[in-house]
Amino acid sequence: MAAKKKTTVKYRPAPGYVLIEPRVPEKKTASGIYLPESSDEKPQEGKVLAVGDPIVEKDQKINSPAKVGQTVIYKKWGGTEIKLEGTEYIFAKFDDILAISTR
């Protein structure tokens, strides 16, 4: 059994943002059929790697809804995609997070 890759974060998100590592979509269906890369849909689920400081709006402090290590679902067109050292990440605003996994 292969060891799970541990991701080290070299960047801290700006206030109001989280750094997410998108889930890699499956290339094979449950029945064993391999899908072409052209069928890839942009993932909307990923793991939170880092959380920026809270933001203040209208004299109210707003904290991140998610913590480091949690799996979240985020808006399909939310966030900014970047590629660092060959790996894709998303910097998303706190309000781009739609749900947090309870698993």
A tleap script that builds the chain and sets N, CA, C and O, in Angstrom:
source leaprc.protein.ff14SB
mol = sequence {
  NMET ALA ALA LYS LYS LYS THR THR VAL LYS
  TYR ARG PRO ALA PRO GLY TYR VAL LEU ILE
  GLU PRO ARG VAL PRO GLU LYS LYS THR ALA
  SER GLY ILE TYR LEU PRO GLU SER SER ASP
  GLU LYS PRO GLN GLU GLY LYS VAL LEU ALA
  VAL GLY ASP PRO ILE VAL GLU LYS ASP GLN
  LYS ILE ASN SER PRO ALA LYS VAL GLY GLN
  THR VAL ILE TYR LYS LYS TRP GLY GLY THR
  GLU ILE LYS LEU GLU GLY THR GLU TYR ILE
  PHE ALA LYS PHE ASP ASP ILE LEU ALA ILE
  SER THR CARG
}
set mol.1.N position { 0.840 -1.174 0.000 }
set mol.1.CA position { 0.000 0.000 0.000 }
set mol.1.C position { 0.885 1.237 0.000 }
set mol.1.O position { 1.792 1.344 0.826 }
set mol.2.N position { 0.643 2.157 -0.897 }
set mol.2.CA position { 1.464 3.348 -1.028 }
set mol.2.C position { 1.132 4.352 0.065 }
set mol.2.O position { -0.023 4.477 0.471 }
set mol.3.N position { 2.140 5.062 0.536 }
set mol.3.CA position { 1.930 6.085 1.555 }
set mol.3.C position { 1.270 7.301 0.910 }
set mol.3.O position { 1.560 7.646 -0.236 }
set mol.4.N position { 0.384 7.940 1.661 }
set mol.4.CA position { -0.301 9.117 1.150 }
set mol.4.C position { 0.657 10.298 1.143 }
set mol.4.O position { 1.387 10.523 2.109 }
set mol.5.N position { 0.650 11.050 0.047 }
set mol.5.CA position { 1.525 12.201 -0.113 }
set mol.5.C position { 1.100 13.319 0.834 }
set mol.5.O position { -0.071 13.697 0.860 }
set mol.6.N position { 2.035 13.847 1.605 }
set mol.6.CA position { 1.746 14.956 2.497 }
set mol.6.C position { 2.086 16.248 1.777 }
set mol.6.O position { 3.192 16.404 1.260 }
set mol.7.N position { 1.147 17.166 1.743 }
set mol.7.CA position { 1.341 18.431 1.069 }
set mol.7.C position { 1.860 19.457 2.058 }
set mol.7.O position { 1.261 19.668 3.112 }
set mol.8.N position { 2.979 20.098 1.720 }
set mol.8.CA position { 3.496 21.170 2.555 }
set mol.8.C position { 3.152 22.495 1.881 }
set mol.8.O position { 3.321 22.657 0.673 }
set mol.9.N position { 2.676 23.419 2.670 }
set mol.9.CA position { 2.222 24.701 2.145 }
set mol.9.C position { 3.299 25.752 2.369 }
set mol.9.O position { 3.764 25.956 3.490 }
set mol.10.N position { 3.686 26.415 1.286 }
set mol.10.CA position { 4.696 27.465 1.367 }
set mol.10.C position { 4.069 28.854 1.286 }
set mol.10.O position { 4.767 29.863 1.387 }
set mol.11.N position { 2.752 28.901 1.104 }
set mol.11.CA position { 2.043 30.169 0.959 }
set mol.11.C position { 0.921 30.257 1.971 }
set mol.11.O position { 0.244 29.269 2.251 }
set mol.12.N position { 0.730 31.434 2.512 }
set mol.12.CA position { -0.381 31.682 3.421 }
set mol.12.C position { -1.372 32.573 2.689 }
set mol.12.O position { -0.994 33.633 2.192 }
set mol.13.N position { -2.630 32.165 2.613 }
set mol.13.CA position { -3.619 32.971 1.901 }
set mol.13.C position { -3.804 34.348 2.534 }
set mol.13.O position { -3.610 34.524 3.737 }
set mol.14.N position { -4.176 35.304 1.717 }
set mol.14.CA position { -4.501 36.642 2.197 }
set mol.14.C position { -5.763 36.573 3.055 }
set mol.14.O position { -6.510 35.598 2.970 }
set mol.15.N position { -6.010 37.590 3.879 }
set mol.15.CA position { -7.238 37.580 4.686 }
set mol.15.C position { -8.474 37.385 3.813 }
set mol.15.O position { -8.611 38.007 2.759 }
set mol.16.N position { -9.371 36.510 4.268 }
set mol.16.CA position { -10.611 36.250 3.546 }
set mol.16.C position { -10.526 35.139 2.517 }
set mol.16.O position { -11.502 34.873 1.815 }
set mol.17.N position { -9.360 34.474 2.414 }
set mol.17.CA position { -9.161 33.411 1.425 }
set mol.17.C position { -8.711 32.105 2.072 }
set mol.17.O position { -8.128 32.100 3.156 }
set mol.18.N position { -8.992 31.003 1.389 }
set mol.18.CA position { -8.482 29.692 1.777 }
set mol.18.C position { -7.734 29.100 0.586 }
set mol.18.O position { -8.059 29.393 -0.564 }
set mol.19.N position { -6.747 28.278 0.862 }
set mol.19.CA position { -5.998 27.573 -0.176 }
set mol.19.C position { -6.518 26.142 -0.211 }
set mol.19.O position { -6.495 25.437 0.797 }
set mol.20.N position { -6.996 25.716 -1.402 }
set mol.20.CA position { -7.610 24.397 -1.561 }
set mol.20.C position { -6.841 23.596 -2.593 }
set mol.20.O position { -6.447 24.116 -3.637 }
set mol.21.N position { -6.629 22.317 -2.287 }
set mol.21.CA position { -6.065 21.389 -3.257 }
set mol.21.C position { -7.240 20.606 -3.842 }
set mol.21.O position { -7.826 19.774 -3.148 }
set mol.22.N position { -7.599 20.857 -5.116 }
set mol.22.CA position { -8.748 20.174 -5.709 }
set mol.22.C position { -8.564 18.663 -5.749 }
set mol.22.O position { -7.454 18.160 -5.923 }
set mol.23.N position { -9.672 17.953 -5.585 }
set mol.23.CA position { -9.678 16.498 -5.687 }
set mol.23.C position { -9.405 16.134 -7.133 }
set mol.23.O position { -9.942 16.757 -8.049 }
set mol.24.N position { -8.572 15.128 -7.339 }
set mol.24.CA position { -8.247 14.672 -8.687 }
set mol.24.C position { -9.405 13.805 -9.173 }
set mol.24.O position { -9.743 12.811 -8.530 }
set mol.25.N position { -10.021 14.172 -10.311 }
set mol.25.CA position { -11.147 13.379 -10.800 }
set mol.25.C position { -10.718 11.979 -11.222 }
set mol.25.O position { -9.609 11.784 -11.719 }
set mol.26.N position { -11.599 11.014 -11.023 }
set mol.26.CA position { -11.334 9.628 -11.412 }
set mol.26.C position { -11.253 9.529 -12.934 }
set mol.26.O position { -12.048 10.140 -13.648 }
set mol.27.N position { -10.305 8.770 -13.409 }
set mol.27.CA position { -10.142 8.538 -14.852 }
set mol.27.C position { -10.827 7.244 -15.279 }
set mol.27.O position { -10.881 6.919 -16.465 }
set mol.28.N position { -11.351 6.508 -14.288 }
set mol.28.CA position { -11.951 5.213 -14.556 }
set mol.28.C position { -13.307 5.135 -13.854 }
set mol.28.O position { -13.429 5.528 -12.693 }
set mol.29.N position { -14.314 4.636 -14.546 }
set mol.29.CA position { -15.638 4.494 -13.943 }
set mol.29.C position { -15.665 3.280 -13.031 }
set mol.29.O position { -14.723 2.489 -13.006 }
set mol.30.N position { -16.759 3.137 -12.276 }
set mol.30.CA position { -16.910 2.013 -11.362 }
set mol.30.C position { -16.911 0.679 -12.114 }
set mol.30.O position { -16.516 -0.348 -11.562 }
set mol.31.N position { -17.350 0.699 -13.363 }
set mol.31.CA position { -17.384 -0.535 -14.154 }
set mol.31.C position { -16.063 -0.816 -14.871 }
set mol.31.O position { -15.953 -1.802 -15.600 }
set mol.32.N position { -15.054 0.047 -14.669 }
set mol.32.CA position { -13.736 -0.206 -15.239 }
set mol.32.C position { -13.448 0.466 -16.563 }
set mol.32.O position { -12.421 0.184 -17.180 }
set mol.33.N position { -14.326 1.348 -17.019 }
set mol.33.CA position { -14.124 2.049 -18.293 }
set mol.33.C position { -13.263 3.282 -18.037 }
set mol.33.O position { -13.557 4.085 -17.152 }
set mol.34.N position { -12.197 3.422 -18.823 }
set mol.34.CA position { -11.324 4.590 -18.706 }
set mol.34.C position { -11.911 5.738 -19.510 }
set mol.34.O position { -12.335 5.562 -20.652 }
set mol.35.N position { -11.932 6.926 -18.892 }
set mol.35.CA position { -12.494 8.106 -19.530 }
set mol.35.C position { -11.389 8.934 -20.176 }
set mol.35.O position { -10.289 9.025 -19.631 }
set mol.36.N position { -11.669 9.541 -21.335 }
set mol.36.CA position { -10.665 10.405 -21.970 }
set mol.36.C position { -10.530 11.716 -21.195 }
set mol.36.O position { -11.445 12.116 -20.475 }
set mol.37.N position { -9.386 12.378 -21.347 }
set mol.37.CA position { -9.166 13.637 -20.644 }
set mol.37.C position { -10.162 14.707 -21.049 }
set mol.37.O position { -10.452 15.611 -20.265 }
set mol.38.N position { -10.696 14.616 -22.274 }
set mol.38.CA position { -11.656 15.610 -22.735 }
set mol.38.C position { -12.958 15.549 -21.942 }
set mol.38.O position { -13.735 16.503 -21.969 }
set mol.39.N position { -13.211 14.448 -21.238 }
set mol.39.CA position { -14.431 14.320 -20.452 }
set mol.39.C position { -14.269 14.882 -19.046 }
set mol.39.O position { -15.225 14.914 -18.271 }
set mol.40.N position { -13.053 15.327 -18.717 }
set mol.40.CA position { -12.801 15.856 -17.377 }
set mol.40.C position { -13.654 17.086 -17.117 }
set mol.40.O position { -13.713 18.010 -17.929 }
set mol.41.N position { -14.311 17.074 -15.970 }
set mol.41.CA position { -15.069 18.234 -15.539 }
set mol.41.C position { -14.294 18.886 -14.418 }
set mol.41.O position { -13.662 18.205 -13.611 }
set mol.42.N position { -14.339 20.180 -14.369 }
set mol.42.CA position { -13.628 20.925 -13.347 }
set mol.42.C position { -14.101 20.466 -11.961 }
set mol.42.O position { -15.299 20.500 -11.680 }
set mol.43.N position { -13.168 20.034 -11.086 }
set mol.43.CA position { -13.586 19.561 -9.762 }
set mol.43.C position { -14.148 20.707 -8.927 }
set mol.43.O position { -13.753 21.860 -9.094 }
set mol.44.N position { -15.066 20.380 -8.033 }
set mol.44.CA position { -15.638 21.366 -7.130 }
set mol.44.C position { -15.430 20.945 -5.681 }
set mol.44.O position { -16.031 21.515 -4.770 }
set mol.45.N position { -14.586 19.955 -5.473 }
set mol.45.CA position { -14.335 19.439 -4.135 }
set mol.45.C position { -12.833 19.409 -3.909 }
set mol.45.O position { -12.068 19.112 -4.827 }
set mol.46.N position { -12.415 19.713 -2.699 }
set mol.46.CA position { -10.993 19.674 -2.409 }
set mol.46.C position { -10.721 19.776 -0.927 }
set mol.46.O position { -11.632 19.934 -0.114 }
set mol.47.N position { -9.443 19.681 -0.595 }
set mol.47.CA position { -8.989 19.707 0.794 }
set mol.47.C position { -8.398 21.082 1.102 }
set mol.47.O position { -7.614 21.618 0.318 }
set mol.48.N position { -8.777 21.646 2.245 }
set mol.48.CA position { -8.257 22.943 2.673 }
set mol.48.C position { -6.845 22.748 3.209 }
set mol.48.O position { -6.624 21.975 4.141 }
set mol.49.N position { -5.894 23.457 2.611 }
set mol.49.CA position { -4.489 23.345 3.019 }
set mol.49.C position { -4.048 24.480 3.933 }
set mol.49.O position { -3.173 24.294 4.778 }
set mol.50.N position { -4.654 25.664 3.766 }
set mol.50.CA position { -4.298 26.824 4.584 }
set mol.50.C position { -5.472 27.795 4.605 }
set mol.50.O position { -6.264 27.855 3.665 }
set mol.51.N position { -5.568 28.551 5.689 }
set mol.51.CA position { -6.664 29.502 5.870 }
set mol.51.C position { -6.086 30.872 6.176 }
set mol.51.O position { -5.202 31.009 7.021 }
set mol.52.N position { -6.591 31.885 5.482 }
set mol.52.CA position { -6.164 33.257 5.734 }
set mol.52.C position { -6.807 33.816 6.988 }
set mol.52.O position { -7.717 33.208 7.552 }
set mol.53.N position { -6.335 34.965 7.421 }
set mol.53.CA position { -6.898 35.625 8.602 }
set mol.53.C position { -8.342 36.039 8.345 }
set mol.53.O position { -8.762 36.157 7.194 }
set mol.54.N position { -9.106 36.260 9.423 }
set mol.54.CA position { -10.481 36.725 9.256 }
set mol.54.C position { -10.514 38.097 8.586 }
set mol.54.O position { -9.524 38.828 8.589 }
set mol.55.N position { -11.659 38.429 8.018 }
set mol.55.CA position { -11.840 39.752 7.424 }
set mol.55.C position { -12.867 40.509 8.258 }
set mol.55.O position { -13.638 39.908 9.006 }
set mol.56.N position { -12.872 41.835 8.123 }
set mol.56.CA position { -13.834 42.662 8.841 }
set mol.56.C position { -14.674 43.402 7.807 }
set mol.56.O position { -14.153 44.138 6.968 }
set mol.57.N position { -15.993 43.187 7.888 }
set mol.57.CA position { -16.938 43.880 7.006 }
set mol.57.C position { -18.033 44.478 7.859 }
set mol.57.O position { -18.646 43.783 8.669 }
set mol.58.N position { -18.284 45.758 7.684 }
set mol.58.CA position { -19.334 46.462 8.443 }
set mol.58.C position { -19.176 46.228 9.944 }
set mol.58.O position { -20.139 45.910 10.641 }
set mol.59.N position { -17.955 46.390 10.423 }
set mol.59.CA position { -17.615 46.214 11.843 }
set mol.59.C position { -17.920 44.815 12.376 }
set mol.59.O position { -18.112 44.638 13.579 }
set mol.60.N position { -17.967 43.815 11.480 }
set mol.60.CA position { -18.214 42.439 11.895 }
set mol.60.C position { -17.056 41.565 11.410 }
set mol.60.O position { -16.686 41.605 10.236 }
set mol.61.N position { -16.488 40.774 12.329 }
set mol.61.CA position { -15.381 39.876 12.002 }
set mol.61.C position { -15.936 38.604 11.368 }
set mol.61.O position { -16.820 37.960 11.933 }
set mol.62.N position { -15.413 38.237 10.182 }
set mol.62.CA position { -15.871 37.045 9.474 }
set mol.62.C position { -14.718 36.053 9.403 }
set mol.62.O position { -13.692 36.320 8.777 }
set mol.63.N position { -14.902 34.897 10.056 }
set mol.63.CA position { -13.908 33.827 10.054 }
set mol.63.C position { -14.181 32.865 8.910 }
set mol.63.O position { -15.276 32.842 8.350 }
set mol.64.N position { -13.180 32.078 8.574 }
set mol.64.CA position { -13.339 31.049 7.555 }
set mol.64.C position { -14.340 30.005 8.038 }
set mol.64.O position { -14.320 29.624 9.208 }
set mol.65.N position { -15.221 29.536 7.141 }
set mol.65.CA position { -16.153 28.482 7.538 }
set mol.65.C position { -15.470 27.114 7.650 }
set mol.65.O position { -16.023 26.197 8.257 }
set mol.66.N position { -14.284 26.971 7.076 }
set mol.66.CA position { -13.583 25.686 7.059 }
set mol.66.C position { -12.238 25.804 7.768 }
set mol.66.O position { -11.664 26.887 7.886 }
set mol.67.N position { -11.756 24.654 8.236 }
set mol.67.CA position { -10.459 24.582 8.900 }
set mol.67.C position { -9.503 23.769 8.032 }
set mol.67.O position { -9.930 23.039 7.138 }
set mol.68.N position { -8.214 23.904 8.303 }
set mol.68.CA position { -7.192 23.141 7.594 }
set mol.68.C position { -7.472 21.652 7.754 }
set mol.68.O position { -7.744 21.178 8.856 }
set mol.69.N position { -7.403 20.917 6.641 }
set mol.69.CA position { -7.616 19.477 6.657 }
set mol.69.C position { -9.024 19.051 6.293 }
set mol.69.O position { -9.247 17.880 5.984 }
set mol.70.N position { -9.984 19.971 6.321 }
set mol.70.CA position { -11.355 19.617 5.988 }
set mol.70.C position { -11.547 19.553 4.472 }
set mol.70.O position { -10.869 20.247 3.715 }
set mol.71.N position { -12.477 18.712 4.053 }
set mol.71.CA position { -12.847 18.622 2.643 }
set mol.71.C position { -14.047 19.524 2.427 }
set mol.71.O position { -15.016 19.479 3.185 }
set mol.72.N position { -13.975 20.347 1.383 }
set mol.72.CA position { -15.043 21.307 1.102 }
set mol.72.C position { -15.526 21.188 -0.339 }
set mol.72.O position { -14.826 20.670 -1.209 }
set mol.73.N position { -16.734 21.679 -0.566 }
set mol.73.CA position { -17.265 21.856 -1.909 }
set mol.73.C position { -17.308 23.361 -2.126 }
set mol.73.O position { -17.803 24.101 -1.276 }
set mol.74.N position { -16.791 23.813 -3.262 }
set mol.74.CA position { -16.733 25.240 -3.535 }
set mol.74.C position { -17.429 25.543 -4.854 }
set mol.74.O position { -17.712 24.644 -5.646 }
set mol.75.N position { -17.702 26.835 -5.077 }
set mol.75.CA position { -18.409 27.266 -6.277 }
set mol.75.C position { -17.648 26.831 -7.522 }
set mol.75.O position { -16.417 26.858 -7.556 }
set mol.76.N position { -18.394 26.430 -8.538 }
set mol.76.CA position { -17.784 25.935 -9.771 }
set mol.76.C position { -16.859 26.971 -10.401 }
set mol.76.O position { -15.772 26.626 -10.864 }
set mol.77.N position { -17.266 28.205 -10.423 }
set mol.77.CA position { -16.440 29.251 -11.047 }
set mol.77.C position { -15.826 30.165 -9.998 }
set mol.77.O position { -15.377 31.267 -10.314 }
set mol.78.N position { -15.807 29.708 -8.747 }
set mol.78.CA position { -15.223 30.516 -7.682 }
set mol.78.C position { -13.723 30.277 -7.565 }
set mol.78.O position { -13.202 29.256 -8.014 }
set mol.79.N position { -13.060 31.212 -6.969 }
set mol.79.CA position { -11.639 31.056 -6.707 }
set mol.79.C position { -10.753 31.321 -7.905 }
set mol.79.O position { -11.229 31.518 -9.023 }
set mol.80.N position { -9.460 31.321 -7.650 }
set mol.80.CA position { -8.452 31.544 -8.674 }
set mol.80.C position { -7.540 30.332 -8.727 }
set mol.80.O position { -6.925 29.955 -7.729 }
set mol.81.N position { -7.461 29.723 -9.910 }
set mol.81.CA position { -6.606 28.541 -10.086 }
set mol.81.C position { -5.166 28.982 -10.305 }
set mol.81.O position { -4.893 29.914 -11.061 }
set mol.82.N position { -4.252 28.294 -9.630 }
set mol.82.CA position { -2.828 28.540 -9.843 }
set mol.82.C position { -2.109 27.200 -9.892 }
set mol.82.O position { -2.614 26.195 -9.393 }
set mol.83.N position { -0.934 27.195 -10.494 }
set mol.83.CA position { -0.125 25.987 -10.561 }
set mol.83.C position { 1.221 26.307 -9.918 }
set mol.83.O position { 1.941 27.201 -10.362 }
set mol.84.N position { 1.549 25.556 -8.859 }
set mol.84.CA position { 2.808 25.743 -8.145 }
set mol.84.C position { 3.552 24.423 -8.121 }
set mol.84.O position { 3.030 23.419 -7.639 }
set mol.85.N position { 4.758 24.422 -8.635 }
set mol.85.CA position { 5.611 23.226 -8.645 }
set mol.85.C position { 4.878 22.013 -9.221 }
set mol.85.O position { 5.004 20.899 -8.713 }
set mol.86.N position { 4.113 22.249 -10.287 }
set mol.86.CA position { 3.439 21.166 -10.987 }
set mol.86.C position { 2.112 20.718 -10.402 }
set mol.86.O position { 1.485 19.807 -10.943 }
set mol.87.N position { 1.669 21.328 -9.317 }
set mol.87.CA position { 0.402 20.954 -8.692 }
set mol.87.C position { -0.571 22.123 -8.776 }
set mol.87.O position { -0.194 23.275 -8.559 }
set mol.88.N position { -1.835 21.813 -9.095 }
set mol.88.CA position { -2.841 22.861 -9.195 }
set mol.88.C position { -3.504 23.096 -7.843 }
set mol.88.O position { -3.791 22.156 -7.101 }
set mol.89.N position { -3.738 24.365 -7.540 }
set mol.89.CA position { -4.403 24.780 -6.313 }
set mol.89.C position { -5.453 25.830 -6.648 }
set mol.89.O position { -5.485 26.374 -7.752 }
set mol.90.N position { -6.320 26.103 -5.658 }
set mol.90.CA position { -7.336 27.137 -5.800 }
set mol.90.C position { -7.240 28.054 -4.582 }
set mol.90.O position { -7.224 27.583 -3.445 }
set mol.91.N position { -7.175 29.360 -4.822 }
set mol.91.CA position { -7.341 30.342 -3.761 }
set mol.91.C position { -8.787 30.797 -3.869 }
set mol.91.O position { -9.166 31.436 -4.851 }
set mol.92.N position { -9.608 30.469 -2.856 }
set mol.92.CA position { -11.030 30.791 -2.883 }
set mol.92.C position { -11.387 31.703 -1.716 }
set mol.92.O position { -10.807 31.607 -0.634 }
set mol.93.N position { -12.350 32.591 -1.954 }
set mol.93.CA position { -12.853 33.452 -0.884 }
set mol.93.C position { -13.653 32.601 0.098 }
set mol.93.O position { -14.154 31.532 -0.252 }
set mol.94.N position { -13.765 33.087 1.317 }
set mol.94.CA position { -14.551 32.382 2.321 }
set mol.94.C position { -15.952 32.080 1.808 }
set mol.94.O position { -16.470 30.986 2.029 }
set mol.95.N position { -16.577 33.050 1.117 }
set mol.95.CA position { -17.960 32.844 0.664 }
set mol.95.C position { -18.068 31.999 -0.594 }
set mol.95.O position { -19.178 31.759 -1.070 }
set mol.96.N position { -16.944 31.536 -1.151 }
set mol.96.CA position { -16.978 30.581 -2.275 }
set mol.96.C position { -17.188 29.154 -1.770 }
set mol.96.O position { -17.480 28.259 -2.563 }
set mol.97.N position { -17.045 28.931 -0.469 }
set mol.97.CA position { -17.224 27.596 0.100 }
set mol.97.C position { -18.723 27.353 0.305 }
set mol.97.O position { -19.400 28.104 1.007 }
set mol.98.N position { -19.218 26.293 -0.321 }
set mol.98.CA position { -20.642 25.975 -0.259 }
set mol.98.C position { -20.976 24.961 0.821 }
set mol.98.O position { -22.047 25.033 1.424 }
set mol.99.N position { -20.073 24.010 1.079 }
set mol.99.CA position { -20.336 22.961 2.060 }
set mol.99.C position { -19.025 22.411 2.604 }
set mol.99.O position { -17.980 22.488 1.957 }
set mol.100.N position { -19.107 21.853 3.809 }
set mol.100.CA position { -17.956 21.229 4.456 }
set mol.100.C position { -18.324 19.788 4.754 }
set mol.100.O position { -19.395 19.516 5.296 }
set mol.101.N position { -17.441 18.863 4.404 }
set mol.101.CA position { -17.707 17.448 4.620 }
set mol.101.C position { -17.802 17.137 6.112 }
set mol.101.O position { -17.039 17.663 6.922 }
set mol.102.N position { -18.754 16.271 6.457 }
set mol.102.CA position { -18.914 15.867 7.852 }
set mol.102.C position { -18.258 14.528 8.119 }
set mol.102.O position { -18.358 14.004 9.228 }
set mol.103.N position { -17.579 13.953 7.110 }
set mol.103.CA position { -16.904 12.659 7.281 }
set mol.103.C position { -15.610 12.840 8.014 }
set mol.103.O position { -14.895 11.867 8.255 }
savepdb mol mol.pdb
quit
